[in-house]
């Protein structure tokens, strides 16, 4: 059983528990404040923040959604899909598709497996990097994630029945 618990304030602000998973350790919490007249939408293990929302990361770093909608995870990482844009704590703007780490910087490590919001897992192929033609892709069957990526980077495929696995040269 896996659940993401978060708190919704009267003003629509959503407080996620942070990387430690403990909702009462304020220094690790991730706070998502919607733009006036909008709302934060819950997803499967994340919340969606629309344009002009702010995301306060641990360490008082703030990300602002400039265009589109982004997905904010309890550990403070932010998925910026294609067509969306965010302003990082250092003032630079990043267009999607990108992942922002919980420290407020762009995750540029292409050697790690990636799990997309739809549950798809992308593993580095022969060249050791994701985002290239030799990636191994595991797409879920239905609305359950294909698996999980543990904190140590190990990947476990938890729902292989009906998953669509693409290995370059073999399917």
C-alpha positions as CSV (number, residue, x, y, z in Angstrom):
1,X,0.0,0.0,0.0
2,X,1.4,3.4,-1.0
3,X,-0.2,6.7,-0.3
4,X,0.9,10.3,-0.5
5,X,-0.6,12.4,2.3
6,X,-0.7,16.1,1.9
7,X,-2.5,19.0,3.7
8,X,-4.7,21.5,1.9
9,X,-4.9,24.9,3.6
10,X,-8.0,27.1,3.5
11,X,-6.4,29.3,0.9
12,X,-5.8,26.4,-1.4
13,X,-2.2,26.0,-0.6
14,X,-1.0,22.3,-0.6
15,X,1.7,21.1,1.7
16,X,3.5,17.9,0.7
17,X,5.6,15.9,3.3
18,X,9.0,16.3,1.7
19,X,11.7,13.7,1.0
20,X,11.5,12.3,4.5
21,X,7.8,11.5,4.1
22,X,7.0,13.1,7.5
23,X,4.4,15.8,7.2
24,X,5.3,17.5,10.5
25,X,9.0,18.3,9.7
26,X,8.4,21.7,8.2
27,X,12.0,22.2,7.0
28,X,11.5,19.3,4.5
29,X,8.0,20.2,3.4
30,X,7.2,21.2,-0.1
31,X,4.5,24.0,-0.3
32,X,2.6,24.5,-3.6
33,X,0.6,27.8,-3.7
34,X,-1.9,28.2,-6.6
35,X,-2.2,31.4,-8.6
36,X,-5.2,33.5,-7.6
37,X,-8.4,31.9,-9.1
38,X,-6.8,28.5,-9.8
39,X,-6.4,25.3,-7.8
40,X,-3.9,22.6,-7.2
41,X,-5.0,19.3,-8.7
42,X,-4.1,16.0,-7.0
43,X,-2.6,13.3,-9.2
44,X,-1.3,9.8,-8.7
45,X,1.6,10.4,-6.3
46,X,2.0,14.1,-7.2
47,X,0.0,17.3,-7.4
48,X,-0.4,19.5,-10.6
49,X,0.4,23.2,-10.3
50,X,-1.0,25.5,-13.0
51,X,0.5,28.7,-14.5
52,X,1.6,31.4,-11.9
53,X,1.7,28.9,-9.0
54,X,4.7,28.9,-6.7
55,X,6.5,25.9,-5.3
56,X,8.5,26.4,-2.1
57,X,11.2,23.7,-1.8
58,X,13.1,22.7,1.3
59,X,15.7,25.4,2.0
60,X,13.3,28.2,1.1
61,X,14.0,27.9,-2.7
62,X,11.1,28.9,-4.9
63,X,10.1,27.8,-8.3
64,X,7.4,29.7,-10.3
65,X,5.3,28.1,-13.0
66,X,5.6,30.5,-16.0
67,X,3.6,28.5,-18.6
68,X,1.4,25.4,-18.6
69,X,1.1,23.0,-15.7
70,X,3.8,21.1,-13.8
71,X,3.8,18.0,-11.6
72,X,5.2,18.4,-8.1
73,X,6.3,15.3,-6.2
74,X,6.5,15.0,-2.4
75,X,10.3,14.9,-2.4
76,X,10.3,18.3,-4.1
77,X,11.2,17.3,-7.6
78,X,9.2,19.0,-10.3
79,X,8.3,17.5,-13.8
80,X,8.0,20.1,-16.4
81,X,6.2,18.6,-19.5
82,X,6.7,19.8,-23.0
83,X,4.8,23.1,-23.5
84,X,5.4,24.2,-19.9
85,X,8.0,26.5,-18.5
86,X,9.3,27.3,-14.9
87,X,11.5,30.0,-13.4
88,X,14.1,28.4,-11.1
89,X,15.4,29.9,-7.8
90,X,18.4,31.4,-9.6
91,X,16.1,33.2,-12.0
92,X,16.8,31.1,-15.1
93,X,13.8,29.8,-17.0
94,X,13.5,26.2,-18.1
95,X,11.1,24.9,-20.8
96,X,9.9,21.3,-20.7
97,X,10.5,18.5,-21.1
98,X,12.7,18.7,-18.0
99,X,12.9,17.5,-14.4
100,X,13.9,19.8,-11.6
101,X,15.6,18.3,-8.6
102,X,14.5,19.1,-5.0
103,X,17.4,21.5,-4.7
104,X,15.9,23.7,-7.5
105,X,18.4,22.8,-10.3
106,X,17.8,21.0,-13.6
107,X,18.4,17.3,-13.3
108,X,21.0,16.8,-16.0
109,X,22.1,13.3,-15.0
110,X,21.1,11.2,-18.0
111,X,22.6,8.0,-16.5
112,X,19.7,7.4,-14.1
113,X,16.4,5.7,-14.8
114,X,13.4,8.0,-15.2
115,X,9.8,7.5,-14.3
116,X,7.4,9.7,-16.1
117,X,4.1,10.8,-14.5
118,X,2.1,8.3,-16.6
119,X,4.1,5.4,-14.9
120,X,6.4,4.8,-17.9
121,X,10.0,3.8,-16.8
122,X,12.9,4.7,-19.1
123,X,16.2,2.9,-18.6
124,X,19.5,3.9,-20.1
125,X,20.5,1.7,-23.0
126,X,23.9,0.6,-24.2
127,X,25.3,4.1,-24.3
128,X,24.5,4.5,-20.6
129,X,22.3,7.6,-21.1
130,X,18.6,8.3,-21.3
131,X,17.1,10.4,-24.1
132,X,18.9,8.5,-26.8
133,X,17.7,6.0,-29.4
134,X,18.8,3.0,-27.4
135,X,16.7,3.6,-24.3
136,X,14.8,0.7,-22.8
137,X,11.1,1.8,-22.2
138,X,8.6,0.0,-20.1
139,X,5.1,1.4,-20.5
140,X,2.4,0.4,-18.0
141,X,-0.8,-1.5,-18.8
142,X,-3.7,0.7,-17.7
143,X,-3.5,3.3,-15.0
144,X,-0.9,1.6,-12.7
145,X,2.8,2.5,-12.8
146,X,4.9,-0.1,-14.5
147,X,7.1,-0.3,-11.4
148,X,9.2,1.9,-9.2
149,X,12.7,3.4,-8.9
150,X,14.1,3.1,-5.5
151,X,16.2,5.8,-3.8
152,X,19.4,3.8,-4.6
153,X,18.4,3.8,-8.4
154,X,17.4,0.2,-8.6
155,X,14.3,-0.4,-10.8
156,X,11.6,-2.9,-9.9
157,X,9.0,-3.8,-12.5
158,X,5.9,-4.4,-10.4
159,X,3.1,-4.8,-13.0
160,X,4.6,-6.6,-16.0
161,X,1.3,-8.2,-17.2
162,X,0.4,-6.3,-20.4
163,X,3.2,-3.8,-20.1
164,X,4.7,-2.7,-23.4
165,X,8.5,-3.2,-23.2
166,X,10.6,-1.6,-26.0
167,X,14.2,-2.7,-26.3
168,X,16.0,-1.3,-29.3
169,X,16.1,-4.0,-32.0
170,X,13.6,-6.2,-30.0
171,X,10.1,-5.6,-28.7
